[in-house]
Amino acid sequence: MAQQLINTGTFANDATGTPLQTGGQLINANFTDVYAQLTAQAALIAALPGQIAGNFAVGTFTGTLTGMTTVVTGTVNYAVAGKLAFLYVPSTINGTSNATTMTMTGLPAVVQPVVSTIAPCYNLFDNGATQMGFGTVAGAVITFGVASTTSVANRVASTLFQASASKGIAAGWSLAYPLA
């Protein structure tokens, strides 16, 4: 609703302004609208994932791994402190590979960085072996990379996963990165 103004007249008690009762009704309508808007904003804040207090947020989301023969999902925990995000998984998320790449989709807005960022991580696994790697976080997606075991020229890349066997994220995997 648009703000409703009370006509105060040209000068005091000139009888050209809004009558007292009508003015009171306009005041009530304006406050009702303001209260409704504040309630709607509070509902939006309450709907944010996790529990937010100041610059701290914690929660979970369902991450989906790509590069697999089937849809592979798992619970990912997060904590945000100021401008630092921390992701970790309590249980292994894995599947059968069908690509040399692997990404995780589904990151909620609260853990999405302002610009693309890259960070090292451990407990990625490929072809059954746990490996050191990295995660490039851009928007709602993490693109993973692993170290090459056969090529000196390509020591670490996002296209070095095996296109068969199992790959994924082992229990205890974590990734910390700046949000801004």
C-alpha positions as CSV (number, residue, x, y, z in Angstrom):
1,M,0.0,0.0,0.0
2,A,1.2,3.5,-0.7
3,Q,1.7,5.9,2.3
4,Q,-1.5,7.7,3.2
5,L,-0.9,11.3,4.2
6,I,-3.0,13.4,6.6
7,N,-4.0,16.8,5.3
8,T,-3.0,19.2,8.0
9,G,-4.7,22.2,6.4
10,T,-3.3,25.6,5.4
11,F,-3.0,26.8,9.0
12,A,-4.1,25.6,12.5
13,N,-7.8,25.0,13.0
14,D,-8.8,26.3,9.5
15,A,-11.2,23.3,9.0
16,T,-9.5,22.4,5.6
17,G,-7.5,19.5,6.9
18,T,-8.4,15.8,7.3
19,P,-11.1,15.3,10.1
20,L,-9.7,13.8,13.3
21,Q,-11.3,10.4,13.0
22,T,-10.3,10.0,9.4
23,G,-6.7,11.1,10.3
24,G,-6.6,8.4,13.0
25,Q,-7.8,5.8,10.5
26,L,-5.0,6.9,8.1
27,I,-2.4,6.6,10.9
28,N,-3.7,3.1,11.8
29,A,-3.6,2.0,8.1
30,N,-0.1,3.3,7.7
31,F,1.1,1.4,10.8
32,T,-0.7,-1.7,9.8
33,D,1.1,-1.6,6.4
34,V,4.5,-1.0,8.1
35,Y,3.9,-3.9,10.5
36,A,2.9,-6.2,7.6
37,Q,6.1,-5.3,5.7
38,L,8.3,-5.9,8.8
39,T,6.5,-9.2,9.4
40,A,7.2,-10.2,5.8
41,Q,10.8,-9.3,6.1
42,A,11.2,-11.2,9.4
43,A,9.6,-14.3,7.6
44,L,12.2,-14.0,4.8
45,I,15.1,-13.8,7.3
46,A,13.7,-16.8,9.2
47,A,13.5,-18.7,5.9
48,L,17.3,-18.3,5.3
49,P,19.1,-21.6,5.7
50,G,20.8,-22.1,9.0
51,Q,20.6,-19.9,12.0
52,I,22.0,-16.4,11.5
53,A,23.2,-14.2,14.4
54,G,25.2,-11.2,13.3
55,N,27.9,-12.4,10.9
56,F,27.7,-16.1,11.8
57,A,25.6,-18.8,10.1
58,V,25.5,-22.5,10.4
59,G,23.4,-25.0,8.5
60,T,23.3,-27.9,6.0
61,F,22.4,-28.3,2.4
62,T,22.1,-31.2,0.0
63,G,25.1,-31.2,-2.4
64,T,24.8,-33.0,-5.7
65,L,28.0,-34.4,-7.3
66,T,28.1,-34.4,-11.1
67,G,30.3,-36.6,-13.4
68,M,28.6,-39.7,-12.1
69,T,26.5,-42.5,-13.8
70,T,23.6,-41.7,-11.4
71,V,22.5,-38.7,-9.3
72,V,24.7,-38.6,-6.2
73,T,23.7,-36.4,-3.3
74,G,24.8,-36.0,0.3
75,T,24.5,-33.7,3.3
76,V,27.1,-30.9,3.5
77,N,27.4,-28.9,6.7
78,Y,28.5,-25.3,6.6
79,A,29.6,-22.5,8.9
80,V,30.1,-18.9,8.0
81,A,32.0,-16.6,10.3
82,G,32.3,-13.0,9.0
83,K,33.6,-13.3,5.4
84,L,34.9,-16.9,5.7
85,A,33.0,-20.0,4.7
86,F,33.7,-23.5,5.9
87,L,32.2,-26.6,4.3
88,Y,32.5,-30.2,5.6
89,V,30.9,-33.6,5.2
90,P,30.2,-36.0,8.0
91,S,29.6,-39.0,5.7
92,T,31.2,-40.2,2.4
93,I,29.4,-39.0,-0.8
94,N,30.5,-41.1,-3.7
95,G,29.3,-42.8,-6.9
96,T,30.5,-44.4,-10.1
97,S,32.4,-42.0,-12.4
98,N,31.5,-41.4,-16.0
99,A,33.5,-38.3,-16.6
100,T,37.0,-36.9,-16.0
101,T,35.5,-34.0,-14.1
102,M,33.5,-33.6,-10.8
103,T,31.5,-30.8,-9.5
104,M,29.2,-30.2,-6.5
105,T,26.0,-28.1,-7.2
106,G,23.4,-26.7,-4.8
107,L,25.5,-24.4,-2.6
108,P,23.1,-22.0,-0.9
109,A,23.5,-18.2,-1.3
110,V,25.0,-17.8,2.2
111,V,28.1,-19.7,1.2
112,Q,28.5,-18.4,-2.3
113,P,31.6,-16.1,-2.7
114,V,31.4,-12.7,-4.4
115,V,34.1,-13.8,-6.9
116,S,35.3,-17.2,-8.0
117,T,37.8,-18.6,-5.4
118,I,40.1,-21.6,-5.2
119,A,41.1,-23.5,-2.1
120,P,43.0,-26.7,-1.3
121,C,41.2,-29.7,0.2
122,Y,41.9,-33.2,1.2
123,N,39.7,-36.4,1.2
124,L,38.7,-36.3,-2.4
125,F,38.9,-39.7,-3.8
126,D,39.2,-41.1,-7.3
127,N,39.4,-44.7,-8.4
128,G,39.2,-45.7,-4.7
129,A,42.3,-43.6,-3.6
130,T,42.1,-40.6,-1.3
131,Q,43.8,-37.6,-2.8
132,M,44.8,-34.1,-2.2
133,G,43.0,-31.6,-4.5
134,F,41.3,-28.3,-4.8
135,G,37.9,-26.8,-5.1
136,T,37.1,-23.8,-7.2
137,V,33.9,-22.2,-5.8
138,A,31.9,-20.0,-8.2
139,G,28.3,-19.2,-7.4
140,A,26.4,-22.3,-6.4
141,V,29.0,-24.7,-7.9
142,I,32.3,-26.2,-6.7
143,T,34.6,-27.6,-9.4
144,F,37.0,-30.2,-8.0
145,G,40.5,-31.0,-9.2
146,V,42.9,-33.7,-8.2
147,A,46.7,-34.2,-8.5
148,S,47.9,-36.3,-11.4
149,T,49.7,-39.5,-10.6
150,T,51.0,-40.1,-14.1
151,S,51.7,-36.7,-15.7
152,V,54.4,-34.2,-14.6
153,A,53.1,-31.6,-17.0
154,N,49.6,-31.6,-15.5
155,R,50.2,-31.9,-11.7
156,V,46.8,-30.6,-10.7
157,A,43.7,-30.1,-12.9
158,S,40.0,-30.3,-12.8
159,T,40.0,-32.9,-15.7
160,L,42.2,-35.6,-14.1
161,F,39.5,-37.8,-12.5
162,Q,39.2,-41.3,-13.8
163,A,36.1,-41.7,-16.1
164,S,35.3,-45.0,-14.5
165,A,35.5,-46.7,-11.1
166,S,34.4,-44.7,-8.0
167,K,35.0,-41.1,-7.1
168,G,33.6,-38.6,-4.6
169,I,34.2,-36.9,-1.3
170,A,35.3,-38.9,1.8
171,A,33.9,-38.4,5.3
172,G,35.8,-35.6,6.9
173,W,36.3,-33.6,3.7
174,S,36.4,-29.9,4.3
175,L,36.9,-26.7,2.3
176,A,37.5,-23.2,3.7
177,Y,37.4,-20.1,1.5
178,P,36.8,-16.4,1.6
179,L,33.4,-15.0,0.7
180,A,34.6,-11.6,-0.3
